[in-house]
Amino acid sequence: MTQALTCQDILQSQGYQIVHVLIGTSRQRQIPDFFLTKISAPISCYRSPNYIRDKQDRAICLGKSILFGAWRIPLYLWELHRFQQIVRHVQPDLIINFYEVLAALYAVVCRPRVPMVAVGHQFLLLHPQFKPPTGNRMMLLLARFWTHLTALGAHKVLALSFYPLPPAKGGRLIVMPPLIRQEILQQTGQPAEDFVLVYLLNSGYCVDVLEWHRRSPQLRIKCFCDQPPESLQIPANGAVGFYPLQGDGFCRALAACRFLVATAGFETLCEAAYLQKPILVLPVGNHFDQEINAWDLAVNARFGTAVTISAVVDTLNHLPAPQEAKADFQEWVLQSRRLLLQQLQPLAQGNRISV
């Protein structure tokens, strides 16, 4: 969602108008308040395919996710009809699809006259020079199939990446810098304070954060997650704090922290790399997209270290200083505005854009 906000800021600075926003929702994910506050267009929510998490909120149940998605196919077909109604009503000049498979299927089934651009880090999987993780070949094939599906109907596919690669697929696939929000770009150069920032996609890992503090009592920890559990027994000395996701509060904490420990969400890892923070990355269980992000960060980009939950405390004590490569990453990120406009402006025949 931060990518959409950054894209909005870049486009509005050039006189474009965001006329409508469509957001896929599920029972297990809430739209963060900071997004609702900062997005400047009317929002419509729709039911979209999503992962089902286990009861402990620690891992993805892949089999259940596939079966539940198949059972809801009639509902998703109805959502395509809603897409068509909204597009006809708002009449955008360009549609930007942030890795939403229903938007791609809408473009294929309904064939709107409006051009579509697909944006997402996952599209790097389609690049012939991308080096994926070795091991689970079946999951890699499944991830590439889903990504091919999500790219359908797009005139351009913009693959956000930690590092540059040449265009591919006859120029349709363009590798782009990450879209990092302005609040982060303005935070460079701040002195680090003595605390560890933790960002968790799933709140089931909060108990592990308390275990890290128990094993290493000198650690001061600020943990941001989707929905912090109310039943946690938090130390009374204030050394560990849990906070709901909030845009400005997280940005300030990221700029001030000494280390980042995070599940492998692409945007958070990019923001930490831009601020040259040492990064420990924890892929969510059975979440192959996060496994790819962790691999790409640690092996291809060499910006951080991928670890298991149990190894966090020991690894924190031996983290290397930020690599010089991250300075090159800052230069890469600062090209995002120019390169994004370079790809979108030829396709937008007017100034009305829907995301």
Steps between C-alpha positions, in 0.01 A plus 500: 500500500791736558591447133157631397540805726843576354366458148214736587743769622715474187203519262324782683820706491470487119134604491343154480184424698439170680128451434433169676672231706398133507636296793479125542403397853472185710385410849857475627631834375384851585576810297747705709373835625801684354400386150138611543625838624750567223331363191323785323237315295177313571560138604303188402579170670451163337556137600826367355699176524724498805694266723340326798719504811522228763332529840821622662530776234855392422487329160304467177267204445563458128259210440213674679577824315472326161179315590338811649595703193352237268177494702467877463550515123132598436546791741817610322319492164238732647779732612616523137155637420545762774839591354334563166227716654750715693731549201207603282386745767833671580638480143874497579767560239731241655464209745792401725482144631708439814528120464130416518397193302134609474605824331695297243204268439275803462730633227490165319128425537350849465764646263474863609629766262697650787868394507625318810844494661591223745734589787657272760825349620364151429527564125878467533430124496423536128839652417742255334797636697338472844665234719225334710557295815599141446304215651121496470452476123125440525441819702717697257295374205176586684626850588603565139166374371310733734725791405448432127126498570520832685689659210228417246343795325775743601656721232807539720625289794717689751705265718622678815844379600788552745733534199476594130461249217448562127150501344363159397206342318548728201503813718168419671672402827687794653707470819441802724633635831279448806232763564599631843280753676620856548487466880786249478702694242508794741633293793860436389793602719332464838712356784404147605347443842559188703192293415399225260202567275284197421239491224276192486251408232337244732433575865560137598872579515453753782563228760842444340582869545445460874721190494779698331484751785497224761815349349669840460353739764715793388309514169259789459235407244226692319271263311244603237246248375155479346308424819710471819349234729346639817595195709877554484682533832717800418798575730421780745835670446387633161780326310250340258213684336236383249334743261238477225607589148509876454680677219679792667575316824662210317703733277642683801583172675669359189715811463606485865552126555837325514380179332189381318356153551211445260293249312588514133263765365666671205413862587630482858827338392552768234435780747750355748761448226457860385565620855802266514373299797637153578215261415399160632222354288256227612284351221150405617452123505379350168491849344703448182485866396674588826756224451584654162530848652729373775717315247516799267595736785763275657650321197443712188505852649709414812317758711413284800499160669224239483453318833260274684298615800720312747823650363407868528666579834828329415513663155431850637822479696702439182329718240736664251498873439289622206667410171627764261265352241214674678633839389453384140151391600418855612599631157285230337198591713530871419450418131153354565308823442658566159476139383140456614383811314703389198290182482157638595478831315498354145208273593283756685311697233342717769559575868247261662656191656350210693695257721 
